[in-house]
Amino acid sequence: MNALTLWFHKTGSPPTAYRLAGRIMPWCYGLGLVLGLVALYGGLVLAPRDYQQGDAYRIIFIHVPCAWMGLFAYFFMAANAFIALVWRIKLSEVLAMAAAPVGAAFTFITLVTGSLWGKPMWGTWWTWDARLTSELVLLFLYLGVIGLHAAIEDRRQAARAAGFLALIGVVNIPIVHFSVNWWNTLHQGSTVRLMGPSKIDGSMIWPLLLMALATHVWFFGSVLARTRIGLLELDGGKDWVRAIALGETEARA
Amino acid sequence: MNDFLAMGGYGAYVWGSYAVFFVVLAIEALAPRATRRRVLTELRGRLRRREQRNEPSA
């Protein structure tokens, strides 16, 4: 085995991954919180009022980052599910299943804040528009993955079945993303674009991008916290887990 | 300050959104702590039962 595969196997082994995750996790939560608060100050206080939507547009600073996170978390989950199904790597199974509840939380926030934004701007809480419907399907996919994973007793079989469902659900990702281009939707098109200039002023875009960074870092903190629990469950009978359960090593953090 | 809270008349929508954001993320961050405690308690129970089973024969 060369040095890289050796390193990979060592880092991917449950006890090492558990310890490493425990060390990185608090930094993710802390950094996410600090960046998020700065972004909130920028979005709620410093950014000017929108000429058309007034102050209602300020919902964008959480709505859009959370929507991105919903898609990012799904991508992260599906990629790990793929690795888990093809190479049978335990850590990937755990990572994929750890991402599902976090992605579901962000998707839920996206739907609710979108609804709260839609009422004053569109005059309705909900409409069966392509973007809204595909986002709702995304939430149901997350809930399906979580439910399937919880329903099967054997942890490895559960992760494999739920991972398979996650992979099938990938078809919905481009539909969510391109829905505003493919159909004539009530939902507006992309404001921030990678290709070409964004349709938003600099004073408004920095809090948005900073919040996106904050939610990404937070996501990893949360995934790591859940990964640690998943590893404990997976390796329930092993000595290292026994030591943690009985408090022989520092079980905290 | 009142102007800030009013959000140009959209206060309920804007602050409602931010409240949902914070509450959901707080629950999302606290949930693993509860799960972790439950999993460790379960593991301890399983270990204790196994020890009890082994004792008479030993």
Interface residues (C-beta under 8 A of the other chain):
Chain A: Y29 L40 L44 V45 R49 G54 D55 A56 R58 I59 I62 H63 C66 P101 V102 A105 F108 I109 V112 T113 L116 W117 K119 P120 W218 S222 A225 R226 R228 I229 L232 E233 G236 V241 R242 I244 A245 L246 A251
Chain B: F4 M7 G8 G9 Y10 Y13 V14 G16 S17 Y18 V20 F21 V24 L25 I27 E28 A29 A31 P32 R33 T35 R36 V39 L40 L43 R44 R46 L47
